[in-house]
Amino acid sequence: MHTTHPTPSKEQIALLAPFERLGLDRIDLVATPGQAEKACATLRAAPVWGFDTESKPTFVKDQASDGPHIVQLATLERAWVFQLHDPDCRALVAGLLVQPGVTKAGFGLGDDRRRISAKLGVEPADVLELNTVFRQRGYRKDMGVKGAVAVLFQQRFLKSKKAATSNWANPRLTESQLLYAANDAWAAARVFEALGLSGQRGATVAGPQAHNGARPAPASVPS
């Protein structure tokens, strides 16, 4: 029987010190095929990527989104924000996402995967939903990146509501958008490492094997 742990509350998280963020000097905006080829060459050397997408929000009932408009991937060292306006850039991103043997780790990826399948025509391989790992370890609710950072690092992950609801389809992304998108993916890579899963790769990480050799997460954030 697994011990159950409470998911940290907003009030608990608000008391914590801010979590480190990637600066713009460690974030690459990828908008052209040339930039994408260079990013792909670097990313393919890493066994794990933090993974997320962003889509332009819809404000009209029943309006379908044509997102994702960006895909962000991160290692522990840097993050890449891929814009998907250029068809060759989209094709290179699709090739990355179907690459086997590289774990693509993130939070709340169900909708991201559906949108990627519709827009890019591929099903991402070896995707790890980090909320699943936390459920396996006794957390009853979806953790999300904020809760995960609070539990594992005793720190508060900062997210801008203004950036979250901004126009991700804009050809010129703002610095705020780049910081928001890149750090979502980078935090997922940090959480993956902190969960003790770095020695495992691919789809096996999502199964029961995720417990083997991994250090348990703390039960809660400090009060």
Contacts in CASP RR format, 6 or more apart in sequence:
PFRMAT RR
TARGET T0000
AUTHOR 0000-0000-0000
METHOD contacts of the structure
MODEL  1
MHTTHPTPSKEQIALLAPFERLGLDRIDLVATPGQAEKACATLRAAPVWG
FDTESKPTFVKDQASDGPHIVQLATLERAWVFQLHDPDCRALVAGLLVQP
GVTKAGFGLGDDRRRISAKLGVEPADVLELNTVFRQRGYRKDMGVKGAVA
VLFQQRFLKSKKAATSNWANPRLTESQLLYAANDAWAAARVFEALGLSGQ
RGATVAGPQAHNGARPAPASVPS
2 136 0 8 1.000
2 137 0 8 1.000
2 138 0 8 1.000
3 138 0 8 1.000
3 219 0 8 1.000
4 138 0 8 1.000
4 139 0 8 1.000
4 140 0 8 1.000
5 137 0 8 1.000
5 138 0 8 1.000
5 139 0 8 1.000
5 140 0 8 1.000
5 217 0 8 1.000
5 219 0 8 1.000
5 220 0 8 1.000
6 139 0 8 1.000
6 140 0 8 1.000
6 219 0 8 1.000
6 220 0 8 1.000
7 139 0 8 1.000
7 140 0 8 1.000
7 141 0 8 1.000
7 142 0 8 1.000
7 143 0 8 1.000
7 147 0 8 1.000
8 146 0 8 1.000
8 147 0 8 1.000
8 150 0 8 1.000
8 151 0 8 1.000
8 220 0 8 1.000
8 221 0 8 1.000
12 150 0 8 1.000
12 220 0 8 1.000
12 221 0 8 1.000
12 222 0 8 1.000
12 223 0 8 1.000
13 146 0 8 1.000
13 147 0 8 1.000
13 150 0 8 1.000
13 156 0 8 1.000
13 221 0 8 1.000
14 156 0 8 1.000
15 156 0 8 1.000
15 222 0 8 1.000
16 150 0 8 1.000
16 154 0 8 1.000
16 155 0 8 1.000
16 156 0 8 1.000
16 221 0 8 1.000
16 222 0 8 1.000
17 154 0 8 1.000
17 155 0 8 1.000
17 156 0 8 1.000
18 155 0 8 1.000
18 156 0 8 1.000
18 158 0 8 1.000
19 149 0 8 1.000
19 153 0 8 1.000
19 155 0 8 1.000
19 156 0 8 1.000
19 157 0 8 1.000
19 158 0 8 1.000
19 187 0 8 1.000
20 155 0 8 1.000
21 158 0 8 1.000
21 179 0 8 1.000
21 183 0 8 1.000
21 186 0 8 1.000
22 74 0 8 1.000
22 78 0 8 1.000
22 79 0 8 1.000
22 179 0 8 1.000
22 182 0 8 1.000
22 183 0 8 1.000
22 186 0 8 1.000
23 179 0 8 1.000
23 182 0 8 1.000
24 175 0 8 1.000
24 178 0 8 1.000
24 179 0 8 1.000
26 77 0 8 1.000
26 78 0 8 1.000
26 79 0 8 1.000
26 182 0 8 1.000
27 78 0 8 1.000
27 79 0 8 1.000
27 80 0 8 1.000
27 81 0 8 1.000
27 178 0 8 1.000
27 179 0 8 1.000
27 182 0 8 1.000
28 35 0 8 1.000
28 39 0 8 1.000
28 78 0 8 1.000
28 79 0 8 1.000
28 80 0 8 1.000
28 81 0 8 1.000
29 35 0 8 1.000
29 81 0 8 1.000
29 83 0 8 1.000
29 173 0 8 1.000
29 178 0 8 1.000
30 36 0 8 1.000
30 39 0 8 1.000
30 80 0 8 1.000
30 81 0 8 1.000
30 82 0 8 1.000
30 83 0 8 1.000
30 89 0 8 1.000
31 83 0 8 1.000
31 85 0 8 1.000
31 86 0 8 1.000
31 89 0 8 1.000
31 171 0 8 1.000
32 86 0 8 1.000
32 89 0 8 1.000
33 86 0 8 1.000
33 88 0 8 1.000
33 89 0 8 1.000
33 92 0 8 1.000
35 89 0 8 1.000
36 82 0 8 1.000
36 88 0 8 1.000
36 89 0 8 1.000
36 92 0 8 1.000
36 93 0 8 1.000
37 92 0 8 1.000
39 73 0 8 1.000
39 80 0 8 1.000
39 82 0 8 1.000
40 92 0 8 1.000
40 95 0 8 1.000
40 96 0 8 1.000
42 75 0 8 1.000
42 78 0 8 1.000
42 80 0 8 1.000
43 49 0 8 1.000
43 73 0 8 1.000
43 75 0 8 1.000
43 80 0 8 1.000
43 96 0 8 1.000
44 96 0 8 1.000
44 99 0 8 1.000
44 102 0 8 1.000
46 75 0 8 1.000
46 102 0 8 1.000
47 101 0 8 1.000
47 102 0 8 1.000
47 103 0 8 1.000
47 198 0 8 1.000
47 199 0 8 1.000
47 201 0 8 1.000
48 75 0 8 1.000
48 102 0 8 1.000
48 103 0 8 1.000
48 105 0 8 1.000
48 189 0 8 1.000
48 192 0 8 1.000
48 193 0 8 1.000
48 198 0 8 1.000
48 201 0 8 1.000
49 73 0 8 1.000
49 74 0 8 1.000
49 75 0 8 1.000
49 102 0 8 1.000
49 103 0 8 1.000
49 104 0 8 1.000
49 105 0 8 1.000
49 185 0 8 1.000
49 189 0 8 1.000
50 73 0 8 1.000
50 74 0 8 1.000
50 75 0 8 1.000
50 104 0 8 1.000
50 105 0 8 1.000
50 106 0 8 1.000
50 185 0 8 1.000
50 186 0 8 1.000
50 188 0 8 1.000
50 189 0 8 1.000
50 192 0 8 1.000
51 71 0 8 1.000
51 72 0 8 1.000
51 73 0 8 1.000
51 74 0 8 1.000
51 104 0 8 1.000
51 105 0 8 1.000
51 106 0 8 1.000
51 109 0 8 1.000
51 112 0 8 1.000
51 124 0 8 1.000
51 127 0 8 1.000
51 185 0 8 1.000
51 188 0 8 1.000
52 71 0 8 1.000
52 72 0 8 1.000
52 106 0 8 1.000
52 107 0 8 1.000
52 109 0 8 1.000
52 112 0 8 1.000
52 181 0 8 1.000
52 184 0 8 1.000
52 185 0 8 1.000
52 188 0 8 1.000
53 67 0 8 1.000
53 68 0 8 1.000
53 70 0 8 1.000
53 71 0 8 1.000
53 72 0 8 1.000
53 112 0 8 1.000
53 115 0 8 1.000
53 116 0 8 1.000
54 68 0 8 1.000
54 69 0 8 1.000
54 70 0 8 1.000
54 72 0 8 1.000
54 168 0 8 1.000
54 177 0 8 1.000
54 181 0 8 1.000
55 65 0 8 1.000
55 66 0 8 1.000
55 67 0 8 1.000
55 68 0 8 1.000
55 69 0 8 1.000
55 115 0 8 1.000
55 168 0 8 1.000
56 65 0 8 1.000
56 66 0 8 1.000
56 67 0 8 1.000
56 69 0 8 1.000
56 167 0 8 1.000
56 168 0 8 1.000
56 169 0 8 1.000
57 65 0 8 1.000
57 165 0 8 1.000
58 64 0 8 1.000
58 65 0 8 1.000
65 115 0 8 1.000
66 119 0 8 1.000
66 169 0 8 1.000
67 84 0 8 1.000
67 115 0 8 1.000
67 119 0 8 1.000
67 168 0 8 1.000
67 169 0 8 1.000
68 84 0 8 1.000
68 112 0 8 1.000
68 115 0 8 1.000
68 116 0 8 1.000
68 119 0 8 1.000
68 168 0 8 1.000
69 83 0 8 1.000
69 84 0 8 1.000
69 168 0 8 1.000
69 169 0 8 1.000
70 81 0 8 1.000
70 82 0 8 1.000
70 83 0 8 1.000
70 84 0 8 1.000
70 168 0 8 1.000
70 173 0 8 1.000
70 181 0 8 1.000
71 82 0 8 1.000
71 84 0 8 1.000
71 93 0 8 1.000
71 97 0 8 1.000
71 116 0 8 1.000
72 79 0 8 1.000
72 80 0 8 1.000
72 81 0 8 1.000
72 82 0 8 1.000
72 181 0 8 1.000
72 182 0 8 1.000
72 184 0 8 1.000
72 185 0 8 1.000
73 79 0 8 1.000
73 80 0 8 1.000
73 82 0 8 1.000
73 96 0 8 1.000
73 104 0 8 1.000
73 185 0 8 1.000
74 80 0 8 1.000
74 182 0 8 1.000
74 185 0 8 1.000
74 186 0 8 1.000
74 188 0 8 1.000
74 189 0 8 1.000
75 189 0 8 1.000
76 186 0 8 1.000
76 189 0 8 1.000
76 190 0 8 1.000
76 193 0 8 1.000
79 181 0 8 1.000
79 182 0 8 1.000
79 183 0 8 1.000
79 185 0 8 1.000
79 186 0 8 1.000
80 182 0 8 1.000
81 173 0 8 1.000
81 178 0 8 1.000
81 181 0 8 1.000
81 182 0 8 1.000
82 89 0 8 1.000
82 93 0 8 1.000
83 89 0 8 1.000
83 171 0 8 1.000
83 173 0 8 1.000
84 90 0 8 1.000
84 93 0 8 1.000
84 119 0 8 1.000
84 120 0 8 1.000
85 171 0 8 1.000
90 119 0 8 1.000
90 120 0 8 1.000
93 120 0 8 1.000
94 120 0 8 1.000
94 121 0 8 1.000
94 122 0 8 1.000
95 122 0 8 1.000
97 104 0 8 1.000
97 116 0 8 1.000
97 120 0 8 1.000
97 122 0 8 1.000
97 124 0 8 1.000
97 125 0 8 1.000
98 122 0 8 1.000
98 123 0 8 1.000
98 124 0 8 1.000
98 125 0 8 1.000
99 125 0 8 1.000
100 125 0 8 1.000
100 126 0 8 1.000
100 202 0 8 1.000
101 125 0 8 1.000
101 126 0 8 1.000
101 201 0 8 1.000
101 202 0 8 1.000
102 125 0 8 1.000
102 126 0 8 1.000
102 201 0 8 1.000
102 202 0 8 1.000
103 126 0 8 1.000
103 127 0 8 1.000
103 128 0 8 1.000
103 192 0 8 1.000
103 197 0 8 1.000
103 200 0 8 1.000
103 201 0 8 1.000
103 202 0 8 1.000
103 205 0 8 1.000
104 124 0 8 1.000
104 125 0 8 1.000
104 126 0 8 1.000
104 127 0 8 1.000
104 128 0 8 1.000
105 127 0 8 1.000
105 128 0 8 1.000
105 130 0 8 1.000
105 188 0 8 1.000
105 189 0 8 1.000
105 191 0 8 1.000
105 192 0 8 1.000
105 205 0 8 1.000
106 127 0 8 1.000
106 128 0 8 1.000
106 129 0 8 1.000
106 130 0 8 1.000
106 145 0 8 1.000
106 185 0 8 1.000
106 188 0 8 1.000
106 191 0 8 1.000
106 192 0 8 1.000
107 129 0 8 1.000
107 130 0 8 1.000
107 131 0 8 1.000
107 142 0 8 1.000
107 143 0 8 1.000
107 144 0 8 1.000
107 145 0 8 1.000
107 148 0 8 1.000
107 188 0 8 1.000
108 129 0 8 1.000
108 131 0 8 1.000
108 142 0 8 1.000
108 144 0 8 1.000
109 127 0 8 1.000
109 129 0 8 1.000
110 129 0 8 1.000
113 123 0 8 1.000
113 124 0 8 1.000
113 127 0 8 1.000
116 122 0 8 1.000
116 123 0 8 1.000
116 124 0 8 1.000
117 123 0 8 1.000
125 202 0 8 1.000
125 203 0 8 1.000
126 201 0 8 1.000
126 202 0 8 1.000
126 203 0 8 1.000
126 205 0 8 1.000
128 192 0 8 1.000
128 197 0 8 1.000
128 202 0 8 1.000
128 205 0 8 1.000
128 206 0 8 1.000
129 206 0 8 1.000
130 143 0 8 1.000
130 144 0 8 1.000
130 148 0 8 1.000
130 188 0 8 1.000
130 191 0 8 1.000
130 192 0 8 1.000
130 195 0 8 1.000
131 142 0 8 1.000
131 143 0 8 1.000
131 144 0 8 1.000
132 206 0 8 1.000
133 195 0 8 1.000
133 197 0 8 1.000
133 205 0 8 1.000
133 206 0 8 1.000
133 210 0 8 1.000
134 142 0 8 1.000
134 143 0 8 1.000
134 148 0 8 1.000
134 151 0 8 1.000
134 217 0 8 1.000
135 142 0 8 1.000
136 207 0 8 1.000
136 208 0 8 1.000
136 210 0 8 1.000
136 211 0 8 1.000
137 211 0 8 1.000
137 216 0 8 1.000
137 217 0 8 1.000
139 151 0 8 1.000
139 217 0 8 1.000
143 151 0 8 1.000
145 157 0 8 1.000
145 159 0 8 1.000
145 184 0 8 1.000
145 187 0 8 1.000
145 188 0 8 1.000
145 191 0 8 1.000
146 156 0 8 1.000
146 157 0 8 1.000
146 159 0 8 1.000
147 157 0 8 1.000
147 221 0 8 1.000
148 187 0 8 1.000
148 191 0 8 1.000
149 155 0 8 1.000
149 156 0 8 1.000
149 157 0 8 1.000
149 187 0 8 1.000
149 190 0 8 1.000
149 191 0 8 1.000
150 156 0 8 1.000
150 157 0 8 1.000
150 221 0 8 1.000
151 217 0 8 1.000
151 218 0 8 1.000
151 220 0 8 1.000
151 221 0 8 1.000
152 191 0 8 1.000
152 194 0 8 1.000
152 195 0 8 1.000
152 217 0 8 1.000
152 218 0 8 1.000
153 190 0 8 1.000
153 194 0 8 1.000
154 218 0 8 1.000
154 221 0 8 1.000
154 222 0 8 1.000
157 183 0 8 1.000
157 187 0 8 1.000
159 180 0 8 1.000
159 184 0 8 1.000
160 176 0 8 1.000
160 179 0 8 1.000
160 180 0 8 1.000
162 176 0 8 1.000
163 174 0 8 1.000
163 176 0 8 1.000
163 177 0 8 1.000
163 179 0 8 1.000
163 180 0 8 1.000
164 180 0 8 1.000
166 174 0 8 1.000
166 176 0 8 1.000
166 177 0 8 1.000
168 177 0 8 1.000
168 181 0 8 1.000
170 177 0 8 1.000
173 181 0 8 1.000
192 198 0 8 1.000
195 210 0 8 1.000
195 214 0 8 1.000
195 215 0 8 1.000
195 217 0 8 1.000
196 213 0 8 1.000
196 214 0 8 1.000
196 215 0 8 1.000
197 205 0 8 1.000
197 210 0 8 1.000
197 214 0 8 1.000
200 209 0 8 1.000
200 210 0 8 1.000
END
